[in-house]
Amino acid sequence: MYPTLFTVGDIYVSSFSVMVLIAFLVGYFVAEVELKRKGLNSNLADLLLIACVIGGLGGAKILFLYQNVGFSDFISDPVRYLASGFTFFGGFIGVLILIWFVTQMKRVSYLKVTDSLTPGIILAYAVGRIGCFLVGDDYGTPSTLPWAISFPNGSPPTYLTVHPTQIYDTISMAIFFIILWKIRKKDFPIGWMTAVALMVLGVQRFFIEFIRSTTPSFVPGLSQAQIISIILVVVGGVMLYKVGQNEGKGKEPRVYRGER
C-alpha cells in the first residue's frame, strides 16, 4: 500500500488523487481519438472533460454521502466527509447526466458522443481502481486465497486477508477496454456500444458485490450497488433492443457522419 506518494511541505499527495487524475487524462486522450475518428467536433473533448470531472467527482461524492453519512453527522463535520469517500456508480451517473447537457448545448447526438466516450470511460475506471487499491479502499470480504491481502492502513483498516476487489475491477475493465478497442471500428448501429457497456458494467459490478463489504439495500441479500447494477442491465438491454429496432426500420445510420 502507498496511500501517500510524496509530500510537498505540509501537503500530502495521495496515490488515490494521482490515479484519479491519470484516469481522467487517459479517458480524455482516448475520447479525443474516438471523437475525431467518428467525425465529431474534436473541440468537444475539452468541454466533455470538464463535464466528466465535475459530474464524476460530484456524483461520486453525492452518492457516497447518501449511502454512508447521516445528515446530522454531515452537518456536524462537513469537511471530514467532503475530503474523502466516493462511489463509482455515483460518478458514472453524474458523468452521463452532464454529458447529456453538453450534447444538448452543442446540438450533437447524445448516443454518438457516449459511444465515442465509452472506451475511455472504461479504461479510466480500470486506472482509477488502482488508486483505490493503493490507499486500501473498497476491498472485499475475508479470503484465504493465495492472492488475498490485508490493508492495515486502509480505509477502514483490516488485518484480515481479503479479496483485492479493486484489482479484480481493474483486470476485468482492462480486458473489456481491449475488446471494445479492437471492435470499435466495426459497423455497429449508433448506441450499440453504450448499451453493451451499461450491461457489462452492471453484470460485472453485480457479481463483484457478493465478495465486497458494501452498503445493504431495501432488498434482503442485495446491496445498493447491486440494485443500481440491475437497473443498468435493464436500461442497457432496452437500449440494445431499441437500437436493433431502429436499425431494422432504418431510423439511424450505421455509419458516423461528421458533425460540426
Secondary structure, 3 states (H helix, E strand, C coil): CCCEEEEECCEEEEHHHHHHHHHHHHHHHHHHHHHHHCCCCCCHHHHHHHHHHHHHHHHHHHHHHHHHCCHHHHHHCHHHHHCCCCCHHHHHHHHHHHHHHHHHHHCCCHHHHHHHHHHHHHHHHHHHHHHHHHHCCCCECECCCCCCEEECCCCCCEEEEECCHHHHHHHHHHHHHHHHHHHCCCCCCCCHHHHHHHHHHHHHHHHHHHHECCCECCCCCCEHHHHHHHHHHHHHHHHHHHHHHHHHHCCCCCCCCCCC
